[in-house]
Amino acid sequence: MAALAVVETPSGKDALAEGMLDLLRPAVQQLDLHVHSVRESQVELREHIDNLASELCRINEHQKVALDLDPYVKKLLNARRRVVLVNNILQNAQERLRRLNHNVAKETARRKTMLEASGAFTPRSPSKP
């Protein structure tokens, strides 16, 4: 019951929210870095697919033997389309994550300012628990 009383007070709620934010921030930042690296690798993959498809088309045009490479080019272009689609989904998710992180930081700063103004909050030193 004592824990419930701590959560019901405004400073207890803010302390809980700040603690959760401190707990989640590294995970969100790590996820953001991973999404960014995946997006970069997908851009590279898309460029390689484009180069390979154009090279296959060039080989097909200059080849004297009748080897039909069109189905393979179509498969490559289909794979490229899927890579672009996944990249767009990742980009949208990363943007939502960035906005959410920004809003949480803004709300935390607003609440901290409000508490400091009311005198109920004293900033703690990172070196002291």
Secondary structure, 3 states (H helix, E strand, C coil): CHHHHHHHCHHHHHHHHHHHHHHHHHHHHHHHHHHHHHHHHHHHHHHHHHHHHHHHHHHHHHCCCCCCCHHHHHHHHHHHHHHHHHHHHHHHHHHHHHHHHHHHHHHHHHHHHHHHHHCCCCCCCCCCC
